[in-house]
C-alpha cells in the first residue's frame, strides 16, 4: 500500500491497488484502466480535492523497456475517511502487450505505479507527495482482460476430481507440468504431459482403437472415437521425444515454452474428456 504524507505528518492518503484490470480497444493502441482503493487519513482530507498522476512500469523488467505509460485520472478526486474507488488509465500499444506477455511467461503480471498526489486546496504545506504502489495482477485476470482486445484467448481447463487412481495421478502431473513451465523447465513439462496421457490411453483403449483407425484405407472412414485415438496417440508419440534421447533423432529436439504450453494444454484437454467415463 502506498502512503502519501503531507506537512509534518499532519495528514496522509493511502492508496491500495486492486487486482482487476480493464481494456478499451483502439487502433493498435488501447486504454488500460487500473483500479485502486483510496482513503484519506486526517480531517484535512475529507472532501478535499486531490489530483492523482504518475507513470506505470513493468516492475520486474529491467531497462527502459519496462516503462509503459503515463497514468492519469480525468478529474480531481474528493477523498473520504473510508475507502473509495479510484481509476487510473494509461495507453498500451500492441507491441507493449506482446512484450508484457513474453516477459510474464504465463505467470502473474507485476506492475509498478509511481504516483504523485497534489492537494489542490493545500495552503499551509507543500501540496505534492510521492510514493509507489506494486500492482499484482493474477494470470487469469490479465488473460481474461486481453480477450477484450481480441489480442489473445485464455481457456482454463478444469480436470474433474476423481477416485480413479490413474486419473488422479495424471491430474497431479498436469499441476506439476504447469509449475515446470513457470520454472522454465520446458522439456520436463512436456515429459509430465506425456505421463498424464497414460490415463487417457488406458481409459480409451487408445492403442487398439488407433490401430483400427490406421487400418482403414480412407481417413474419412474413421469414426469419431478413432479420430480421438489418432490425436491422443500422435500427441503421446510427439511428447515422448522429451524424456528420450535417441541418437540422431530425439536427442536434437528443442522444447520451447510455446511447445510446453501446447503439450500441457493438449494433455489436460484430453484428460478432461474422461469426466463421464467410468
Protein Blocks (a to p, Z undefined) as FASTA:
>chain_A
ZZddehjhkbccdddddfbdcddddehiacdddddddddedjklgopacddddddddfkl
gcjklpnbdcddfbdcdddfbdcdddddddddfklmmmmmmmnnopacddddddddddfk
bckbcfbdcddddddddfklmmmmmmmnopaccddddddddfbfklmmmmmmmmmmmmmm
mnopaklmmmmmmmmmmmmmmmnommmmmmmmmmpmblklpcfklmmmmmmmmmmmmmmm
mmpccehilmmpccdfklmmmmmmmmmmmmmmmmmpZZ
